[in-house]
Amino acid sequence: MNAALTIARFTLKKALRERLYVVFFIVTAVLVGAGGSVSFFETGVQVKFLKDVSMFVLATFGFLLALFAASDLLPHELETRGIQFIVSKPAGWREVVAGKYLALVALLVGNLAPLIAEMFALVWLYSGRPHLDLLAGAGLVVVEMAVYGALVMLLSVLASRLVTLFGALLVYVVAHLSDWVTGTFLASSPGWLRACAGALLALLPDLSHFDSRFVVVHQYAVPAEFLGLLLVYGAVYTAAALLASCLVLESREL
């Protein structure tokens, strides 16, 4: 565990020096703030608009951050052969993968938390009261990106950087439209094709369950049991993806 924490600390320090992530953060913070400057709506509509825009911008920033950061964590070490130095120490592949993933989660939380605080403060300012549902919805975005990041890490050890980026983008879209793909898009297709599509989609996380934008905007209540199951689902899928990454790396000749 100490080895994983050490790897996570050094990986996070390196990631924080990346200017691309700083640009992403600044642009996102400006866009969230701009959403609160729209004043031609009445108060109730303006608050809904602000929440909708803020959640969309937050989810987009989280997606880009998870995509670019997770796709580079393990391949960078493999390409520079730095991974040989790491695994020559008292650290196995599981510690390496765990450390890299912990750094990814810390990077996500560290970048998304200030944006969530900005969203919360703006909505409170315009509505005159705190909206705790916004915090819950934004928290689900963080969990979604953590799950998605684990999947991107797995893809990164299976394919090249370019293929990983395009594949992860496709996975993100399909994982949000799994019900539509099997229920509408393939509705008139042969049964065997729908069964194959269902089997392939079963390997992907159903990210549509984490999409809380509509719920936050309209302030619908979400059962605590559902949130608990969602967290368990995310944890299990993340663990499976990280374990698969370890098995792939252990099978390689470095």
C-alpha atoms as one frame of an Amber mdcrd trajectory, in Angstrom:
protein
   0.000   0.000   0.000   2.877   2.390   0.772   4.296   1.745  -2.701   0.944
   2.573  -4.321   0.682   5.820  -2.341   4.216   6.801  -3.325   3.497   6.153
  -6.992   0.243   8.097  -6.686   1.998  11.095  -5.133   4.687  11.360  -7.799
   2.176  10.759 -10.614  -0.102  13.484  -9.285   2.779  15.961  -9.055   3.632
  15.285 -12.682   0.001  15.606 -13.801  -0.434  18.936 -12.013   2.369  20.373
 -14.151   0.451  19.665 -17.360  -0.692  22.967 -18.844  -3.524  21.295 -20.774
  -5.373  20.468 -17.560  -4.891  24.025 -16.289  -6.417  25.394 -19.499  -9.349
  22.967 -19.188  -9.954  24.100 -15.614  -9.803  27.842 -16.371 -12.142  27.549
 -19.372 -14.613  25.483 -17.352 -14.578  27.919 -14.416 -15.248  30.817 -16.797
 -18.109  28.965 -18.490 -19.740  28.140 -15.149 -19.450  31.756 -14.094 -20.852
  32.919 -17.450 -23.922  30.762 -16.899 -24.748  32.855 -13.867 -24.529  36.112
 -15.804 -27.657  35.383 -17.851 -30.236  37.780 -16.450 -33.008  37.903 -19.038
 -34.891  34.986 -17.430 -37.086  35.222 -14.387 -35.450  33.986 -11.205 -36.817
  30.432 -11.186 -35.987  29.807 -14.836 -32.585  31.429 -14.438 -31.680  29.080
 -11.594 -32.721  26.037 -13.640 -30.727  27.326 -16.597 -27.680  27.896 -14.410
 -27.915  24.408 -12.917 -28.380  22.816 -16.339 -25.427  24.654 -17.886 -23.222
  24.090 -14.852 -23.902  20.343 -14.729 -23.287  20.024 -18.471 -20.023  21.955
 -18.309 -18.883  20.014 -15.235 -19.615  16.660 -16.897 -17.828  17.729 -20.096
 -14.756  18.904 -18.207 -14.712  15.718 -16.118 -14.961  13.613 -19.271 -12.065
  15.397 -20.995  -9.928  15.268 -17.869 -10.578  11.551 -17.315 -10.045  10.758
 -21.008  -6.715  12.518 -21.488  -5.291  11.802 -18.037  -6.245   8.122 -17.805
  -5.140   7.366 -21.364  -1.593   8.549 -20.577  -0.908   7.202 -17.073   0.282
   3.689 -17.936   1.367   4.123 -21.595   3.771   6.912 -20.629   5.631   4.591
 -18.266   5.647   1.786 -20.846   6.943   4.025 -23.632   9.711   5.632 -21.543
  10.558   2.269 -19.949  10.167   3.974 -16.589   7.912   1.129 -15.546  10.949
  -1.187 -15.422  12.475   0.925 -12.655   9.196   0.947 -10.736   8.598  -2.807
 -10.854  12.250  -3.512 -10.039  11.554  -2.039  -6.620   9.338  -3.735  -3.999
   6.244  -2.874  -6.025   4.223  -5.229  -8.218   1.895  -4.447 -11.070  -1.071
  -4.144  -8.733   0.673  -1.446  -6.714   1.568   0.391  -9.930  -1.973   0.292
 -11.298  -3.455   1.174  -7.907  -1.062   4.116  -7.519  -1.822   5.437 -10.988
  -5.552   5.147 -10.390  -5.345   6.885  -7.011  -3.503   9.734  -8.740  -6.291
   9.918 -11.339  -8.991  10.077  -8.653  -7.055  12.757  -6.759  -6.680  14.748
  -9.993 -10.416  14.489 -10.680 -11.433  15.481  -7.153  -8.880  18.275  -6.974
 -10.099  19.831 -10.226 -13.825  19.186  -9.899 -14.242  20.205  -6.231 -13.536
  23.942  -6.814 -15.899  23.941  -9.797 -18.618  22.274  -7.745 -18.101  24.879
  -5.018 -18.423  27.634  -7.633 -21.648  26.107  -8.992 -23.098  25.712  -5.509
 -22.252  29.299  -4.530 -23.724  30.768  -7.733 -26.982  28.832  -7.443 -27.256
  29.803  -3.772 -26.638  33.448  -4.699 -29.316  33.555  -7.399 -31.938  31.445
  -5.636 -31.390  32.712  -2.107 -31.099  29.220  -0.615 -28.667  26.276  -0.770
 -29.424  23.456  -3.227 -28.013  20.275  -1.705 -29.315  18.267  -4.655 -26.695
  20.043  -6.773 -23.932  18.662  -4.554 -25.371  15.145  -4.809 -25.660  15.381
  -8.591 -22.147  16.773  -8.973 -20.867  14.001  -6.710 -22.311  11.443  -9.116
 -20.391  13.120 -11.926 -17.166  12.583  -9.976 -18.039   8.916  -9.386 -18.944
   8.461 -13.066 -15.620   9.889 -14.209 -13.751   7.695 -11.724 -15.446   4.606
 -13.178 -14.881   5.794 -16.728 -11.226   6.546 -15.957 -10.644   2.953 -14.831
 -12.047   1.717 -18.144  -9.844   4.134 -20.108  -6.804   2.851 -18.214  -7.700
  -0.679 -19.288  -8.075   0.395 -22.909  -4.717   2.180 -22.737  -2.837  -1.066
 -22.044  -4.676  -2.901 -24.816  -4.220  -0.447 -27.698  -2.161   2.481 -28.948
  -2.762   6.018 -27.675  -4.729   7.099 -30.756  -6.896   3.987 -30.768  -7.469
   4.386 -27.025  -8.667   7.977 -27.421 -11.113   7.187 -30.225 -12.201   3.930
 -28.598 -12.759   5.600 -25.220 -14.779   8.372 -26.894 -16.968   5.784 -28.620
 -17.348   3.842 -25.377 -18.440   6.994 -23.539 -21.178   7.683 -26.088 -22.395
   4.087 -26.286 -22.307   3.657 -22.496 -24.782   6.542 -22.204 -27.057   5.154
 -24.929 -27.058   1.419 -24.149 -30.843   1.224 -23.650 -31.462   3.147 -26.869
 -29.073   0.927 -28.846 -30.726  -2.332 -27.800 -34.286  -1.044 -27.513 -34.668
   1.387 -30.421 -31.715   1.299 -32.787 -31.722  -2.510 -33.049 -35.464  -2.967
 -32.508 -36.039  -4.372 -36.002 -32.791  -6.347 -36.134 -32.567 -10.148 -35.850
 -32.641 -11.595 -32.371 -29.084 -12.895 -32.582 -27.795  -9.408 -33.408 -29.602
  -7.868 -30.438 -28.232 -10.650 -28.217 -24.665 -10.011 -29.421 -25.083  -6.274
 -28.919 -26.434  -6.891 -25.421 -23.462  -9.105 -24.591 -20.996  -6.476 -25.798
 -22.784  -3.706 -23.925 -22.678  -5.819 -20.773 -18.898  -5.378 -20.806 -19.297
  -1.602 -20.662 -20.458   0.377 -17.631 -23.971   1.786 -17.948 -23.044   5.428
 -17.443 -26.584   6.626 -18.119 -27.469   5.819 -14.490 -24.932   8.419 -13.330
 -26.444  11.177 -15.481 -28.044  13.389 -12.828 -28.468  16.596 -14.815 -32.211
  16.238 -15.411 -32.796  15.208 -11.806 -30.829  18.175 -10.449 -32.473  20.753
 -12.722 -36.007  19.654 -11.824 -35.148  18.759  -8.208 -36.515  15.221  -8.299
 -35.809  13.021  -5.299 -33.549  10.020  -5.865 -34.001   7.054  -3.481 -31.044
   6.487  -1.182 -31.188   2.761  -2.022 -30.612   3.545  -5.708 -27.641   5.763
  -4.903 -26.185   3.027  -2.710 -26.549   0.419  -5.450 -25.011   2.835  -7.941
 -21.954   3.330  -5.749 -21.554  -0.431  -5.290 -21.945  -0.959  -9.038 -19.303
   1.664  -9.749 -16.890   0.196  -7.203 -17.268  -3.347  -8.560 -16.816  -2.277
 -12.176 -13.804  -0.139 -11.291 -12.157  -2.992  -9.405 -12.780  -5.354 -12.328
 -11.280  -2.909 -14.854  -8.187  -2.290 -12.723  -7.689  -6.003 -12.109  -7.952
  -6.643 -15.850  -5.297  -3.956 -16.423  -2.995  -5.741 -13.966  -3.485  -9.083
 -15.705  -2.724  -7.570 -19.105   0.458  -5.931 -17.829   1.594  -9.075 -16.010
   1.236 -11.064 -19.229   3.573  -8.737 -21.123   7.300  -9.198 -21.592   8.961
  -5.943 -20.627
